[in-house]
Amino acid sequence: MELVFVVDASSKSSASNWLLMLSFINSVVDSFTISQTAVRVGLVRYADTANVVFYLHWYSDSASVKQTVAYTTLINSNITNLAYALDFTRYLGFYGARVGARQVAVIVTDHFGSDFSLAAVNAANNAKAAGIKIAAVGINADGNMEQALFTQIASGNAALLTNQFANLAGVASTVAGFTCDAASGMPGLRDAATMTTTTTTTTTTTTVRPTTTTSATPFITIPALTTIYWP
């Protein structure tokens, strides 16, 4: 399976919320055997634009994937353009995908309002028509998610909504199940926890990451979808 996470990296009200989103991605990664012959993982981040953090062929073990995910930064923008991100992912996110391997995209966002929602549904339909299965995870902490349209982003019924960032850890296994169903070729993704709203209270301890000097992660950005820069 070729698994690409598409994460909303627009500005957050709290830095800890971003860390919880990244931790959620790594929890899903923990559900799989990561290698060049099993499950491969890629990551796209987006706000008003989108870029590839790492491609499917870059890493052959979960430790390398999780380390890069954990150090992924926000984009300095309050705009969330999921439509652009989905088109970008269709063109570049699955670059180098293995022939015959199932392609699954997991959207993780805390913003899905009226600005780009209809365009995002159209972009999702184009991705599905290209053979990409989509699982959509929404965090409705601010009450700004358009639920009816959000469900249309996902393949089958693989849309899940929670009202707290802290609840993401508890739904990682469900999302992993969505992706497994897609990879097995079932006609629809599993209808477990569809549009579930969770209200449990969770105490979260956030560890501040140390400041280190490393080479910058190379990003590939397309300013317009009519101009594609291949890696």
C-alpha positions as CSV (number, residue, x, y, z in Angstrom):
1,M,0.0,0.0,0.0
2,E,1.1,3.6,-0.8
3,L,-0.1,5.8,2.1
4,V,0.1,9.6,1.9
5,F,-1.0,11.8,4.8
6,V,-2.3,15.2,3.8
7,V,-2.1,17.4,6.9
8,D,-3.5,20.9,7.4
9,A,-0.5,22.9,8.4
10,S,-2.2,26.3,8.6
11,S,-1.8,28.4,11.7
12,K,-3.2,26.9,15.0
13,S,-4.6,28.5,18.1
14,S,-2.1,26.5,20.1
15,A,1.3,24.9,19.2
16,S,0.3,21.8,21.2
17,N,-2.6,21.2,18.8
18,W,-0.2,20.8,15.9
19,L,1.9,18.4,17.9
20,L,-1.2,16.3,18.6
21,M,-1.9,16.2,14.9
22,L,1.6,15.0,14.1
23,S,1.4,12.5,17.0
24,F,-1.8,11.1,15.5
25,I,-0.1,10.5,12.2
26,N,2.7,8.6,13.9
27,S,0.2,6.5,15.8
28,V,-1.4,5.5,12.5
29,V,2.1,4.7,11.1
30,D,2.7,2.4,14.1
31,S,-0.1,0.2,12.8
32,F,1.9,-0.9,9.7
33,T,5.1,-2.5,8.7
34,I,7.0,0.2,6.8
35,S,9.3,-0.9,4.1
36,Q,9.9,-0.6,0.4
37,T,8.1,-3.9,-0.1
38,A,5.2,-3.4,2.3
39,V,3.6,-0.1,3.3
40,R,5.3,3.1,2.1
41,V,4.4,6.5,3.6
42,G,4.5,10.0,2.2
43,L,3.6,13.3,3.7
44,V,2.0,16.5,2.2
45,R,1.4,19.6,4.3
46,Y,-0.9,22.4,3.1
47,A,-2.4,25.8,4.0
48,D,-2.9,28.3,1.2
49,T,-0.4,26.3,-0.8
50,A,0.9,22.7,-0.5
51,N,4.3,21.0,-0.6
52,V,5.7,17.5,-0.2
53,V,7.5,16.9,3.1
54,F,8.7,13.5,2.0
55,Y,7.9,11.1,-0.8
56,L,6.9,7.5,-0.7
57,H,10.3,6.2,-1.7
58,W,12.4,8.2,0.8
59,Y,12.1,6.0,3.9
60,S,12.1,2.2,4.5
61,D,11.4,2.1,8.2
62,S,8.9,3.6,10.6
63,A,11.5,5.3,12.8
64,S,12.7,7.5,9.9
65,V,9.1,8.3,8.9
66,K,8.1,9.2,12.4
67,Q,11.1,11.3,13.1
68,T,10.5,13.5,10.0
69,V,6.8,13.7,10.8
70,A,7.5,14.9,14.3
71,Y,9.7,17.7,13.1
72,T,7.3,19.0,10.4
73,T,6.5,22.6,10.8
74,L,3.4,24.8,10.3
75,I,3.0,27.0,7.2
76,N,2.6,30.7,8.2
77,S,-0.9,31.1,6.8
78,N,-4.4,31.3,8.2
79,I,-5.8,30.0,4.8
80,T,-6.8,26.4,4.4
81,N,-7.2,25.3,0.8
82,L,-7.9,21.6,0.8
83,A,-9.0,21.7,-2.8
84,Y,-5.5,22.8,-3.9
85,A,-3.9,20.2,-1.5
86,L,-6.0,17.4,-3.0
87,D,-5.1,18.3,-6.6
88,F,-1.5,18.7,-5.5
89,T,-1.5,15.2,-3.9
90,R,-3.0,13.7,-7.0
91,Y,-0.3,15.1,-9.2
92,L,2.7,14.9,-6.9
93,G,1.9,13.2,-3.6
94,F,2.0,9.7,-5.1
95,Y,5.0,10.4,-7.3
96,G,6.9,7.1,-7.7
97,A,4.0,4.9,-6.5
98,R,4.5,1.2,-7.2
99,V,2.5,-0.1,-10.2
100,G,-0.5,-2.0,-8.9
101,A,-0.2,-0.9,-5.3
102,R,-3.2,0.6,-3.6
103,Q,-3.1,4.4,-3.1
104,V,-4.6,5.8,0.0
105,A,-4.7,9.4,1.2
106,V,-5.5,10.3,4.8
107,I,-6.7,13.9,5.2
108,V,-6.2,15.5,8.6
109,T,-7.7,19.0,9.1
110,D,-9.2,21.3,11.7
111,H,-10.7,23.7,9.1
112,F,-13.3,22.9,6.5
113,G,-15.4,26.0,6.0
114,S,-17.3,27.5,3.1
115,D,-14.3,29.1,1.3
116,F,-13.0,26.1,-0.5
117,S,-15.4,23.3,0.6
118,L,-17.2,22.7,-2.7
119,A,-14.0,22.9,-4.6
120,A,-12.5,20.4,-2.2
121,V,-15.3,18.0,-2.8
122,N,-14.7,18.3,-6.6
123,A,-10.9,17.8,-6.1
124,A,-11.6,14.7,-3.9
125,N,-13.8,13.3,-6.6
126,N,-11.1,13.8,-9.2
127,A,-8.6,12.0,-6.9
128,K,-11.0,9.1,-6.4
129,A,-11.5,8.9,-10.2
130,A,-7.7,8.6,-10.4
131,G,-7.8,5.5,-8.1
132,I,-6.9,7.2,-4.8
133,K,-8.9,6.1,-1.8
134,I,-9.5,8.8,0.8
135,A,-10.0,8.7,4.5
136,A,-10.9,12.1,6.1
137,V,-10.3,13.0,9.7
138,G,-11.6,16.3,11.0
139,I,-11.1,18.1,14.3
140,N,-14.1,20.3,15.0
141,A,-12.7,22.1,18.0
142,D,-13.8,25.5,16.8
143,G,-17.2,24.3,15.4
144,N,-16.2,25.4,11.9
145,M,-16.5,22.1,10.1
146,E,-19.2,21.7,7.4
147,Q,-20.1,18.1,8.3
148,A,-22.4,17.3,5.3
149,L,-19.7,18.3,2.8
150,F,-16.9,16.8,4.8
151,T,-18.4,13.3,4.5
152,Q,-18.2,13.7,0.7
153,I,-14.5,14.1,0.8
154,A,-14.0,10.5,1.9
155,S,-14.3,7.2,0.0
156,G,-17.3,5.2,1.1
157,N,-18.0,6.3,4.7
158,A,-14.4,6.8,5.8
159,A,-15.0,10.2,7.4
160,L,-14.4,10.7,11.1
161,L,-15.0,13.9,13.1
162,T,-13.9,14.6,16.7
163,N,-14.4,17.8,18.7
164,Q,-11.0,17.8,20.5
165,F,-7.4,17.5,19.4
166,A,-6.7,15.3,22.4
167,N,-9.1,12.7,21.1
168,L,-7.1,12.0,18.0
169,A,-5.0,9.3,19.7
170,G,-8.1,7.3,20.5
171,V,-9.2,7.1,16.8
172,A,-5.8,6.2,15.3
173,S,-6.7,2.5,15.1
174,T,-10.0,3.3,13.5
175,V,-8.2,5.3,10.8
176,A,-5.7,2.6,10.3
177,G,-8.6,0.2,9.7
178,F,-10.0,2.6,7.1
179,T,-6.7,2.4,5.2
180,C,-6.5,-1.4,5.5
181,D,-9.9,-1.8,4.0
182,A,-8.9,0.4,1.1
183,A,-5.7,-1.6,0.6
184,S,-7.5,-4.9,0.6
185,G,-9.6,-3.8,-2.3
186,M,-13.0,-3.9,-0.6
187,P,-15.7,-2.0,-2.5
188,G,-16.2,0.5,0.4
189,L,-14.1,1.6,3.3
190,R,-15.2,0.4,6.8
191,D,-18.2,2.3,8.3
192,A,-16.8,2.2,11.8
193,A,-17.0,5.4,13.8
194,T,-18.3,7.4,10.9
195,M,-18.6,11.0,11.8
196,T,-18.1,10.2,15.4
197,T,-18.0,13.1,17.8
198,T,-16.1,12.3,21.0
199,T,-16.4,14.3,24.2
200,T,-14.0,12.5,26.6
201,T,-11.6,14.6,28.6
202,T,-7.9,13.8,28.2
203,T,-4.9,15.1,30.1
204,T,-2.0,15.7,27.7
205,T,1.6,16.3,28.5
206,T,3.6,18.0,25.8
207,T,7.3,17.7,25.7
208,V,9.1,20.6,24.1
209,R,11.3,19.4,21.3
210,P,15.0,20.3,21.6
211,T,16.5,22.8,19.2
212,T,18.9,21.1,16.9
213,T,20.8,22.2,13.8
214,T,19.9,20.0,10.8
215,S,19.8,20.4,7.1
216,A,16.5,21.7,5.9
217,T,13.9,19.2,4.6
218,P,13.7,19.8,0.8
219,F,10.2,20.9,-0.2
220,I,8.7,20.9,-3.7
221,T,6.1,23.5,-4.2
222,I,3.9,24.1,-7.3
223,P,2.8,27.7,-7.5
224,A,0.1,26.7,-10.0
225,L,-1.2,23.3,-10.9
226,T,-0.6,24.1,-14.6
227,T,3.2,24.1,-13.8
228,I,4.5,20.9,-12.3
229,Y,8.1,20.6,-11.0
230,W,9.0,16.9,-10.9
231,P,11.5,15.7,-8.3
